[in-house]
Amino acid sequence: QLENQLLRKSMQPHFLMNSLSLISELHAQAPAAAEAFIEALGAELRMLNEFAQQPSIALAQELALCHNYLDIMATRLQQPCSLQVDGAAADIRVPPALLLTALENAFSHNRYRHGAHFVLHSARLAQTQVLTLSLPQGAARPHAGSGLGEQYIRASLHAVFGDAARYASERHAAGWHLTFTLPAAPCMY
Protein backbone atom coordinates (compact mmCIF):
# COMPACT_ATOMS: atom_id res chain seq x y z
CA GLN A 1 0.00 0.00 0.00
CA LEU A 2 2.83 2.43 0.86
CA GLU A 3 4.59 1.50 -2.38
CA ASN A 4 1.48 2.42 -4.37
CA GLN A 5 1.05 5.62 -2.39
CA LEU A 6 4.67 6.60 -3.03
CA LEU A 7 4.41 5.95 -6.76
CA ARG A 8 1.11 7.88 -7.04
CA LYS A 9 2.61 10.75 -5.05
CA SER A 10 5.65 10.88 -7.31
CA MET A 11 3.44 11.12 -10.40
CA GLN A 12 1.64 14.29 -9.33
CA PRO A 13 0.09 15.79 -12.47
CA HIS A 14 0.95 19.34 -11.34
CA PHE A 15 4.64 18.51 -10.94
CA LEU A 16 4.79 16.66 -14.26
CA MET A 17 2.89 19.37 -16.17
CA ASN A 18 5.18 22.09 -14.81
CA SER A 19 8.21 19.98 -15.69
CA LEU A 20 7.00 19.33 -19.25
CA SER A 21 6.27 23.04 -19.75
CA LEU A 22 9.76 23.92 -18.56
CA ILE A 23 11.31 21.36 -20.93
CA SER A 24 9.45 22.99 -23.80
CA GLU A 25 10.72 26.45 -22.79
CA LEU A 26 14.28 25.27 -22.21
CA HIS A 27 14.35 23.36 -25.49
CA ALA A 28 13.80 26.62 -27.38
CA GLN A 29 16.12 28.77 -25.21
CA ALA A 30 18.84 26.47 -23.87
CA PRO A 31 18.87 22.96 -25.38
CA ALA A 32 21.73 21.76 -23.14
CA ALA A 33 19.80 22.85 -20.02
CA ALA A 34 16.71 21.07 -21.36
CA GLU A 35 18.70 17.87 -21.81
CA ALA A 36 20.16 18.09 -18.29
CA PHE A 37 16.68 18.71 -16.87
CA ILE A 38 15.25 15.69 -18.73
CA GLU A 39 18.08 13.51 -17.38
CA ALA A 40 17.46 14.72 -13.81
CA LEU A 41 13.73 14.15 -14.13
CA GLY A 42 14.32 10.66 -15.54
CA ALA A 43 16.77 9.85 -12.73
CA GLU A 44 14.23 10.99 -10.14
CA LEU A 45 11.50 8.77 -11.57
CA ARG A 46 13.90 5.79 -11.86
CA MET A 47 15.05 6.16 -8.26
CA LEU A 48 11.48 6.49 -6.99
CA ASN A 49 10.44 3.39 -8.90
CA GLU A 50 13.41 1.40 -7.56
CA PHE A 51 13.11 2.63 -3.97
CA ALA A 52 9.32 2.23 -3.80
CA GLN A 53 9.80 -1.54 -3.92
CA GLN A 54 11.82 -1.53 -0.67
CA PRO A 55 10.48 -0.95 2.85
CA SER A 56 13.59 1.04 3.78
CA ILE A 57 16.65 2.43 2.01
CA ALA A 58 20.04 3.73 3.10
CA LEU A 59 20.02 7.39 4.08
CA ALA A 60 22.67 7.93 1.37
CA GLN A 61 20.14 6.75 -1.24
CA GLU A 62 17.48 9.06 0.19
CA LEU A 63 19.93 11.96 0.07
CA ALA A 64 20.73 11.21 -3.60
CA LEU A 65 16.99 11.36 -4.32
CA CYS A 66 16.69 14.68 -2.44
CA HIS A 67 19.74 16.27 -4.13
CA ASN A 68 18.40 15.26 -7.54
CA TYR A 69 14.98 16.72 -6.68
CA LEU A 70 16.60 19.99 -5.58
CA ASP A 71 18.50 20.12 -8.89
CA ILE A 72 15.14 19.83 -10.65
CA MET A 73 13.62 22.57 -8.49
CA ALA A 74 16.65 24.84 -8.97
CA THR A 75 16.18 24.59 -12.72
CA ARG A 76 12.43 25.18 -12.44
CA LEU A 77 12.85 28.20 -10.16
CA GLN A 78 16.05 29.46 -11.81
CA GLN A 79 17.33 29.89 -8.25
CA PRO A 80 19.81 27.86 -6.17
CA CYS A 81 18.34 25.04 -4.08
CA SER A 82 20.55 22.94 -1.84
CA LEU A 83 20.63 20.46 1.03
CA GLN A 84 23.49 20.58 3.51
CA VAL A 85 24.07 17.46 5.61
CA ASP A 86 25.65 17.85 9.05
CA GLY A 87 26.59 14.67 10.86
CA ALA A 88 27.01 11.04 9.89
CA ALA A 89 24.74 9.36 7.35
CA ALA A 90 26.26 5.86 7.42
CA ASP A 91 24.29 2.90 8.80
CA ILE A 92 21.02 4.86 8.87
CA ARG A 93 17.97 3.46 7.09
CA VAL A 94 14.80 5.38 6.37
CA PRO A 95 11.55 4.72 4.53
CA PRO A 96 11.90 5.69 0.85
CA ALA A 97 11.05 9.31 0.02
CA LEU A 98 10.75 10.27 3.70
CA LEU A 99 12.88 13.42 3.41
CA LEU A 100 11.85 13.96 -0.21
CA THR A 101 8.22 14.24 0.90
CA ALA A 102 9.20 16.89 3.44
CA LEU A 103 11.05 18.86 0.74
CA GLU A 104 8.10 18.57 -1.65
CA ASN A 105 5.80 19.88 1.08
CA ALA A 106 8.12 22.82 1.65
CA PHE A 107 7.89 23.81 -2.02
CA SER A 108 4.12 23.23 -2.05
CA HIS A 109 3.57 25.58 0.89
CA ASN A 110 6.27 28.20 0.22
CA ARG A 111 7.33 30.33 -2.71
CA TYR A 112 11.12 30.56 -2.64
CA ARG A 113 11.93 33.63 -4.74
CA HIS A 114 15.64 33.58 -3.93
CA GLY A 115 16.24 29.86 -3.79
CA ALA A 116 16.12 27.60 -0.77
CA HIS A 117 18.80 26.17 1.48
CA PHE A 118 17.78 23.16 3.57
CA VAL A 119 19.87 21.63 6.36
CA LEU A 120 19.73 18.04 7.65
CA HIS A 121 21.40 17.44 10.99
CA SER A 122 22.07 13.85 12.05
CA ALA A 123 22.94 12.90 15.63
CA ARG A 124 23.04 9.63 17.52
CA LEU A 125 21.60 9.87 21.00
CA ALA A 126 21.84 6.68 23.09
CA GLN A 127 19.75 4.08 21.20
CA THR A 128 18.20 6.54 18.76
CA GLN A 129 19.22 8.32 15.58
CA VAL A 130 17.77 11.83 15.38
CA LEU A 131 17.44 13.50 11.98
CA THR A 132 16.42 17.15 12.05
CA LEU A 133 15.49 18.77 8.74
CA SER A 134 15.39 22.57 8.76
CA LEU A 135 13.03 24.06 6.17
CA PRO A 136 13.37 27.78 5.41
CA GLN A 137 10.34 30.05 5.46
CA GLY A 138 9.31 31.41 2.08
CA ALA A 139 6.46 33.58 0.92
CA ALA A 140 3.24 31.75 1.76
CA ARG A 141 1.79 29.98 -1.24
CA PRO A 142 -1.99 29.55 -1.37
CA HIS A 143 -2.29 25.81 -1.00
CA ALA A 144 -5.27 23.65 -0.24
CA GLY A 145 -3.20 20.78 1.03
CA SER A 146 -4.76 17.41 1.66
CA GLY A 147 -2.22 16.37 4.27
CA LEU A 148 -1.10 13.38 2.18
CA GLY A 149 2.58 14.24 2.67
CA GLU A 150 2.29 14.22 6.46
CA GLN A 151 0.21 11.04 6.30
CA TYR A 152 2.84 9.35 4.13
CA ILE A 153 5.64 10.37 6.52
CA ARG A 154 3.83 9.03 9.58
CA ALA A 155 2.57 5.84 7.89
CA SER A 156 5.94 4.97 6.34
CA LEU A 157 7.77 5.49 9.65
CA HIS A 158 5.26 3.26 11.40
CA ALA A 159 5.44 0.60 8.66
CA VAL A 160 9.23 0.36 9.00
CA PHE A 161 9.82 1.02 12.72
CA GLY A 162 6.46 0.51 14.42
CA ASP A 163 6.12 2.54 17.61
CA ALA A 164 9.93 2.88 17.91
CA ALA A 165 10.00 5.95 15.62
CA ARG A 166 8.68 9.44 16.28
CA TYR A 167 8.03 12.43 14.02
CA ALA A 168 7.48 16.03 15.06
CA SER A 169 7.29 19.35 13.24
CA GLU A 170 7.95 22.62 15.00
CA ARG A 171 7.57 26.11 13.61
CA HIS A 172 10.31 28.62 14.39
CA ALA A 173 11.11 32.17 13.30
CA ALA A 174 12.98 31.18 10.12
CA GLY A 175 10.76 28.26 9.05
CA TRP A 176 10.24 24.73 10.36
CA HIS A 177 12.22 21.98 12.07
CA LEU A 178 11.10 18.44 11.27
CA THR A 179 12.49 15.85 13.66
CA PHE A 180 12.62 12.15 12.84
CA THR A 181 13.64 9.99 15.82
CA LEU A 182 14.55 6.50 14.66
CA PRO A 183 15.92 3.43 16.41
CA ALA A 184 19.69 3.41 15.91
CA ALA A 185 21.42 0.52 14.21
CA PRO A 186 23.49 -1.47 16.69
CA CYS A 187 27.16 -0.49 16.86
CA MET A 188 29.52 -3.15 15.55
CA TYR A 189 32.79 -3.19 17.47
C-alpha positions in Angstrom: 0.0 0.0 0.0 2.8 2.4 0.9 4.6 1.5 -2.4 1.5 2.4 -4.4 1.0 5.6 -2.4 4.7 6.6 -3.0 4.4 6.0 -6.8 1.1 7.9 -7.0 2.6 10.7 -5.1 5.6 10.9 -7.3 3.4 11.1 -10.4 1.6 14.3 -9.3 0.1 15.8 -12.5 0.9 19.3 -11.3 4.6 18.5 -10.9 4.8 16.7 -14.3 2.9 19.4 -16.2 5.2 22.1 -14.8 8.2 20.0 -15.7 7.0 19.3 -19.2 6.3 23.0 -19.7 9.8 23.9 -18.6 11.3 21.4 -20.9 9.5 23.0 -23.8 10.7 26.5 -22.8 14.3 25.3 -22.2 14.3 23.4 -25.5 13.8 26.6 -27.4 16.1 28.8 -25.2 18.8 26.5 -23.9 18.9 23.0 -25.4 21.7 21.8 -23.1 19.8 22.8 -20.0 16.7 21.1 -21.4 18.7 17.9 -21.8 20.2 18.1 -18.3 16.7 18.7 -16.9 15.2 15.7 -18.7 18.1 13.5 -17.4 17.5 14.7 -13.8 13.7 14.1 -14.1 14.3 10.7 -15.5 16.8 9.9 -12.7 14.2 11.0 -10.1 11.5 8.8 -11.6 13.9 5.8 -11.9 15.1 6.2 -8.3 11.5 6.5 -7.0 10.4 3.4 -8.9 13.4 1.4 -7.6 13.1 2.6 -4.0 9.3 2.2 -3.8 9.8 -1.5 -3.9 11.8 -1.5 -0.7 10.5 -1.0 2.8 13.6 1.0 3.8 16.6 2.4 2.0 20.0 3.7 3.1 20.0 7.4 4.1 22.7 7.9 1.4 20.1 6.8 -1.2 17.5 9.1 0.2 19.9 12.0 0.1 20.7 11.2 -3.6 17.0 11.4 -4.3 16.7 14.7 -2.4 19.7 16.3 -4.1 18.4 15.3 -7.5 15.0 16.7 -6.7 16.6 20.0 -5.6 18.5 20.1 -8.9 15.1 19.8 -10.6 13.6 22.6 -8.5 16.7 24.8 -9.0 16.2 24.6 -12.7 12.4 25.2 -12.4 12.9 28.2 -10.2 16.0 29.5 -11.8 17.3 29.9 -8.2 19.8 27.9 -6.2 18.3 25.0 -4.1 20.5 22.9 -1.8 20.6 20.5 1.0 23.5 20.6 3.5 24.1 17.5 5.6 25.7 17.8 9.0 26.6 14.7 10.9 27.0 11.0 9.9 24.7 9.4 7.4 26.3 5.9 7.4 24.3 2.9 8.8 21.0 4.9 8.9 18.0 3.5 7.1 14.8 5.4 6.4 11.6 4.7 4.5 11.9 5.7 0.8 11.0 9.3 0.0 10.8 10.3 3.7 12.9 13.4 3.4 11.8 14.0 -0.2 8.2 14.2 0.9 9.2 16.9 3.4 11.1 18.9 0.7 8.1 18.6 -1.7 5.8 19.9 1.1 8.1 22.8 1.6 7.9 23.8 -2.0 4.1 23.2 -2.0 3.6 25.6 0.9 6.3 28.2 0.2 7.3 30.3 -2.7 11.1 30.6 -2.6 11.9 33.6 -4.7 15.6 33.6 -3.9 16.2 29.9 -3.8 16.1 27.6 -0.8 18.8 26.2 1.5 17.8 23.2 3.6 19.9 21.6 6.4 19.7 18.0 7.7 21.4 17.4 11.0 22.1 13.8 12.1 22.9 12.9 15.6 23.0 9.6 17.5 21.6 9.9 21.0 21.8 6.7 23.1 19.8 4.1 21.2 18.2 6.5 18.8 19.2 8.3 15.6 17.8 11.8 15.4 17.4 13.5 12.0 16.4 17.2 12.0 15.5 18.8 8.7 15.4 22.6 8.8 13.0 24.1 6.2 13.4 27.8 5.4 10.3 30.1 5.5 9.3 31.4 2.1 6.5 33.6 0.9 3.2 31.8 1.8 1.8 30.0 -1.2 -2.0 29.6 -1.4 -2.3 25.8 -1.0 -5.3 23.7 -0.2 -3.2 20.8 1.0 -4.8 17.4 1.7 -2.2 16.4 4.3 -1.1 13.4 2.2 2.6 14.2 2.7 2.3 14.2 6.5 0.2 11.0 6.3 2.8 9.3 4.1 5.6 10.4 6.5 3.8 9.0 9.6 2.6 5.8 7.9 5.9 5.0 6.3 7.8 5.5 9.6 5.3 3.3 11.4 5.4 0.6 8.7 9.2 0.4 9.0 9.8 1.0 12.7 6.5 0.5 14.4 6.1 2.5 17.6 9.9 2.9 17.9 10.0 6.0 15.6 8.7 9.4 16.3 8.0 12.4 14.0 7.5 16.0 15.1 7.3 19.3 13.2 7.9 22.6 15.0 7.6 26.1 13.6 10.3 28.6 14.4 11.1 32.2 13.3 13.0 31.2 10.1 10.8 28.3 9.1 10.2 24.7 10.4 12.2 22.0 12.1 11.1 18.4 11.3 12.5 15.8 13.7 12.6 12.1 12.8 13.6 10.0 15.8 14.6 6.5 14.7 15.9 3.4 16.4 19.7 3.4 15.9 21.4 0.5 14.2 23.5 -1.5 16.7 27.2 -0.5 16.9 29.5 -3.1 15.5 32.8 -3.2 17.5 
